[in-house]
Amino acid sequence: AKVDAALTNLQALESQRTRERTEAEHPLEAELRDIAAALESAEAHGERLRRLATDRSSQLASLRAAEAGRSQEAAGWRRELQSQLLAFSALQREEEEGQRRELESQAAQRDLEAERREVEVLRRDLAAAEARCRRVADSVRADTRAVAQLRGERLRWGG
């Protein structure tokens, strides 16, 4: 842009000098030279505008390509995030299932412990009943011996 401005200023100075030279010459020649200089200046300005338009078009194409790249990158990130979300959901379900199994295991352990305590109580009750049975059996044997002895004495006495 600075180069273009300097070129424009240089052309304006040349045009001014040309006018000054030609004013001394024929007025029509001076006017024709001014018109030719203005035409050259307009053509140079048109060329600068064409280059600028080409540069802007190139920049726009580059920006569009970059935007397309960012859109593809964003789509890739979305797919990656969705994949990670699905994986996280699966892990969360597995964790919940593990917790459920752990709670079921704890409940089964408590039930098993309650059954063990109940079996222990039944064993103690059985041992107490067996002890009572032995005492009753001992008592019956003692009574049977006593009856046998009484019978034996009765027989001895003749009765």
Secondary structure, 3 states (H helix, E strand, C coil): CHHHHHHHHHHHHHHHHHHHHHHCCCHHHHHHHHHHHHHHHHHHHHHHHHHHHHHHHHHHHHHHHHHHHHHHHHHHHHHHHHHHHHHHHHHHHHHHHHHHHHHHHHHHHHHHHHHHHHHHHHHHHHHHHHHHHHHHHHHHHHHHHHHHHHHHHHHHHCC
